Amino acid sequence: MTKRVLALVALSAALLMSTGCNKLRARDQLNKGVQAYKAARYEQAIEFFKNAVSYDPNLAVAKLYLATAYAQQYVPGVDSPENNKMGEQAIEEYKDVLKQERTSEENRVTANKGIASIYFNSKKFDEAKQYHNEVLKLDPKDPETYYSIGVIDWTQAYQPRQEARARLGIQKAEEPLKDKKVCEQLKEHNAPIIDEGIEKLNKAMELRENYDDAAAYLNLLYREKAEIECGDPSARQADIAKADEWVQKTLEFKKLKAEKEANKGGGGIVLDEEKK
């Protein structure tokens, strides 16, 4: 064996040993980060997770924890450069998780949900809905994602309706939009959103028995539907009656939920590590 070949063999062995050591260091940093994360020491956890990623860029679970730690630091509704940067960093890390081929389907779901949540809290509703729909491609039987889309649809319908009422000087909740032109314009915008929201929430109800939160938003969406009946008082009244039915169901479901919770102990949610 020539000296050149021997040198290449030695170099390859050294690289393998270095790679193995780096993977061990990455796991060590990951474990330390998890402990800091569980203790709510998020800034410290972020540094550990960064170290883990630097040692092993393919360790998707470290990126996922890093993204989640950034997300924990993000405060919804606070429009400051520091806070917005924290949200952007979380999204960037979540997207890096999605780019990795070895990322498990479970972690892809978690990453998409994380991105959707930050976009929703940033009031970027179309982007949030986009990533919720990515979740449904991976897990079409996730009731919470159907519910989340329904909440977005209600939010997107509620805001323009409130603006229309404010322009017309309508203050009483039970008073309909009497301006036919304004109502028709609102209907053109809101009808497809409301229909989608009702469809998604009904799907959530199919997948989760006695889903009280979904029932509550079905009530709200039927009230939005009543607002765009535009001169059809019987249709408006039917929508309001349907909304009232969902109010009663919500109360029933909440009572059942409270009784169920009273009969069991509390629990916690942890982020599962990447499966081998």
C-alpha positions in Angstrom: 0.0 0.0 0.0 1.5 3.3 -1.0 2.0 6.3 1.4 -0.7 8.2 -0.5 -3.2 5.5 0.0 -2.3 5.1 3.6 -2.7 8.9 4.1 -6.2 8.8 2.5 -7.2 5.9 4.8 -6.0 7.7 7.8 -7.8 10.9 6.8 -11.0 9.0 6.2 -10.8 7.3 9.6 -10.2 10.7 11.3 -13.2 12.2 9.5 -15.4 9.3 10.6 -14.2 9.7 14.2 -14.8 13.4 14.0 -18.3 12.9 12.6 -19.1 10.4 15.3 -17.8 12.8 18.0 -19.8 15.7 16.6 -23.0 13.6 16.7 -22.4 12.8 20.3 -21.7 16.4 21.1 -24.9 17.4 19.3 -27.0 14.9 21.3 -25.4 16.2 24.5 -26.3 19.8 23.6 -29.8 18.7 22.6 -30.4 17.0 25.9 -29.1 20.1 27.8 -31.3 22.3 25.7 -34.4 20.1 26.4 -33.8 20.4 30.2 -33.4 24.2 29.9 -36.6 24.3 27.7 -38.6 22.3 30.2 -37.5 24.7 33.0 -38.7 27.6 30.8 -35.1 28.9 30.4 -35.7 29.6 26.8 -32.7 31.9 26.0 -30.4 29.3 27.5 -32.2 26.5 25.6 -31.8 28.4 22.4 -28.0 28.5 22.8 -27.9 24.8 23.5 -30.1 24.0 20.5 -27.9 26.2 18.3 -24.9 24.3 19.4 -26.6 21.0 18.7 -27.4 22.1 15.1 -23.9 23.4 14.5 -22.5 20.0 15.5 -25.1 18.0 13.5 -27.0 20.1 10.9 -29.1 17.0 10.0 -30.4 16.6 13.6 -34.0 17.7 12.7 -35.3 17.4 16.3 -32.7 20.0 17.4 -33.9 22.4 14.8 -37.5 21.7 15.8 -36.8 22.5 19.5 -34.8 25.6 18.4 -37.8 26.8 16.4 -40.2 26.0 19.3 -37.9 27.9 21.8 -38.0 30.9 19.5 -41.8 30.6 19.3 -42.1 30.6 23.1 -40.2 33.9 23.2 -42.6 35.4 20.6 -45.4 37.5 22.2 -48.6 37.7 20.1 -49.9 41.2 19.5 -46.6 43.0 20.3 -45.4 44.8 17.2 -41.7 45.5 18.0 -38.6 44.8 16.0 -37.3 42.4 18.6 -40.5 40.5 18.9 -41.1 40.3 15.2 -37.5 39.1 14.7 -38.2 36.3 17.3 -41.2 35.2 15.3 -39.3 35.3 12.0 -36.5 33.2 13.5 -39.0 30.6 14.6 -40.5 30.4 11.2 -37.1 30.2 9.6 -36.1 27.2 11.8 -39.4 25.5 11.2 -39.0 25.9 7.5 -35.5 24.4 7.7 -37.1 21.4 9.4 -39.4 21.0 6.5 -36.5 21.2 4.0 -34.7 18.2 5.5 -35.5 14.9 3.8 -35.0 12.8 7.0 -37.7 14.8 8.9 -40.4 12.5 10.1 -44.0 13.1 9.2 -44.8 13.8 12.8 -42.2 16.5 13.0 -43.4 18.0 9.6 -46.9 18.3 11.2 -45.4 20.0 14.2 -43.3 22.4 12.1 -46.3 23.4 9.8 -48.5 24.0 12.9 -45.8 26.1 14.4 -45.5 28.3 11.3 -49.3 28.6 11.0 -49.6 29.6 14.7 -47.0 32.4 14.4 -48.6 33.7 11.1 -52.0 33.7 12.8 -50.7 35.6 15.8 -49.1 38.0 13.4 -52.5 38.5 11.7 -51.2 37.0 8.4 -54.3 34.9 8.0 -53.8 33.7 4.4 -50.3 32.4 5.2 -51.6 30.7 8.4 -54.3 29.0 6.4 -51.7 27.9 3.8 -49.7 26.0 6.5 -52.8 24.6 8.2 -53.7 23.1 4.8 -50.2 21.6 4.6 -50.9 19.9 7.9 -54.1 18.4 6.4 -52.1 16.9 3.6 -50.1 15.0 6.1 -52.8 14.3 8.6 -56.3 14.7 7.1 -57.9 13.5 10.4 -56.6 16.2 12.6 -59.7 18.0 14.1 -57.7 20.8 15.6 -56.4 21.9 12.2 -60.0 22.0 10.7 -61.0 24.0 13.8 -58.0 26.4 13.3 -59.0 27.1 9.7 -62.6 27.7 10.8 -61.3 30.3 13.3 -59.4 32.0 10.6 -62.4 32.1 8.4 -64.5 33.7 11.1 -61.8 36.3 11.7 -61.6 37.1 8.0 -65.4 37.5 7.8 -65.9 39.3 11.1 -63.5 42.2 10.4 -65.0 43.5 7.1 -68.5 43.0 8.5 -67.7 45.2 11.5 -66.1 47.8 9.2 -69.3 47.9 7.0 -71.5 48.3 10.1 -69.3 51.1 11.4 -69.5 53.0 8.0 -73.3 52.8 8.1 -73.4 53.9 11.8 -75.1 50.6 12.9 -74.6 50.0 16.6 -77.3 47.5 17.6 -76.2 43.9 17.1 -79.6 42.7 16.0 -80.0 45.5 13.4 -79.3 44.1 9.8 -77.4 45.8 7.0 -80.2 47.8 5.3 -78.0 49.2 2.6 -78.5 46.7 -0.2 -75.3 47.7 -2.1 -73.1 47.4 1.0 -74.6 44.1 1.9 -74.1 42.6 -1.5 -70.5 43.7 -1.6 -70.0 42.2 1.9 -71.7 39.0 0.7 -69.4 38.7 -2.3 -66.4 38.8 0.0 -67.7 36.9 3.0 -69.9 34.1 1.6 -67.1 31.8 0.4 -65.2 32.3 3.6 -68.2 31.6 5.8 -69.1 28.5 3.8 -65.5 27.2 4.1 -65.5 27.9 7.8 -68.7 26.0 8.4 -67.5 23.1 6.4 -64.2 22.9 8.3 -65.8 23.2 11.7 -68.4 20.5 10.9 -65.5 18.3 9.8 -63.8 19.0 13.2 -67.0 18.0 14.9 -67.1 14.7 13.0 -63.5 13.9 14.1 -63.9 14.9 17.7 -67.0 14.2 19.7 -68.5 17.0 21.7 -65.9 19.5 20.4 -67.0 22.6 22.4 -64.7 25.1 20.8 -65.7 24.1 17.3 -69.4 24.4 18.3 -68.8 27.9 19.6 -67.3 29.1 16.3 -70.1 27.4 14.4 -72.4 29.7 16.4 -70.3 32.7 15.4 -70.2 31.8 11.7 -73.9 31.3 11.4 -74.3 34.8 12.8 -72.0 36.1 10.1 -74.1 34.2 7.6 -77.2 35.9 8.9 -75.5 39.3 8.2 -75.2 38.6 4.5 -78.8 37.4 3.8 -79.4 40.9 2.3 -83.1 41.6 2.5 -84.2 38.1 3.2 -85.5 38.2 6.8 -86.6 34.6 6.9 -83.2 33.3 5.8 -81.6 35.7 8.4 -83.8 34.4 11.1 -83.1 30.7 10.2 -79.4 31.4 10.5 -79.8 33.1 13.9 -81.9 30.1 15.0 -79.1 27.8 13.9 -76.6 29.9 15.7 -78.7 29.6 18.9 -78.7 25.9 18.5 -74.9 25.8 18.5 -74.9 28.0 21.6 -76.9 25.4 23.5 -74.7 22.6 22.1 -71.6 24.5 23.2 -72.9 24.8 26.7 -73.8 21.1 26.8 -70.3 20.1 25.5 -68.6 22.3 28.0 -70.5 20.7 30.8 -69.6 17.2 29.6 -66.0 18.3 29.3 -65.9 19.8 32.8 -67.4 16.5 34.2 -64.8 14.5 32.4 -61.9 16.6 33.5 -63.1 16.4 37.1 -62.9 12.6 36.9 -59.3 12.4 35.7 -55.9 13.8 36.7 -54.0 16.5 34.9 -51.3 15.9 32.2 -48.7 17.7 30.2 -47.6 18.0 26.6 -44.0 17.4 25.5 -42.4 17.6 22.2 -41.4 14.1 21.1 -37.9 13.6 19.9 -37.1 12.5 16.4 -37.8 8.9 15.8 -34.9 6.7 14.9 
